[in-house]
């Protein structure tokens, strides 16, 4: 996978950080655009807990969703954004507040629809949730406030 710290350009470089991603502590850890795979870090804050003291499932689902969409974005060379149509989440164990890492991948990228999957692990590496999703593909230039697509470079798939 490509190291985001040494990679000179990433499709995310021209995107403003969405408020939901900021809330979740979203950070790009690793990626490989050629195969549509991404690894994202998240902060499972104490503010996200339920009465039992575990991170509430809706936040975990949001973390998974905010991993799968970026996998498509990277696989398309920063040209396609996703609008989630369907999201199925399996909660595998309690998620204590702390750092989380999610790995997402594009299962199939069609002309209008993408199919994705992701897994979310806690700081010990224990998997706490898995998800699959389908999403409608939207050209980035149709989004308000987004710059034109980056020029294609080696390692980025053209769609």
Protein Blocks (a to p, Z undefined) as FASTA:
>chain_A
ZZfklmmbdfklmpccdfklmmnopacfbdcfknopacddddddfklpcfkopacfklmm
mmmmmmmmmmmmmmnnopaccddfbdcdddfbdcdedddddddddfbdcfkbccdddddd
dfkopafbdcddddddddfklpghiacdddddehiacZZ
